[in-house]
C-alpha cells in the first residue's frame, strides 16, 4: 500500500501500472487478473495494491481488499509463482500490513532497510 504505487516501476521499465484498488473502484465485479497483473522485466509478474482515496479509509483495509480480490480471482493458483515479494511500508502501525503473514500468504519474512534514520 503505497500512495505512489511505485514498487514495480523498476521492473516495468519506469511505467506505472494500475493498482488493484484503482481497478476495484473502476471495474469492481468485472475485474479480471489481466487488469491487475502485469509482466515486467525478465517475466516477473507485478501487482500494485494501491491505497484508499486520500483522506478516506484505512490503508491496511486496502491491503486486505487487494488480497481478497487476488484470492477471489485465484491469482496464486493461476500463476503458481515460485516466490512472492511484498514491498510493505515499515513506518505504520496498522494491522492490515501484517495480513500477508497472518493469512498464510508468507512463509518467511525478511526485513530490508536502509541506513536512513527514518527507516529504523
Secondary structure by P-SEA (a helix, b strand, c coil): cccccccccccccccccccaaaaaaccccccccccccccccccbbbbbbcccccccccaaaaaaaaaaaaaaacccccccccbbbbbccccccccccccccccccccbbbbbbccccccc
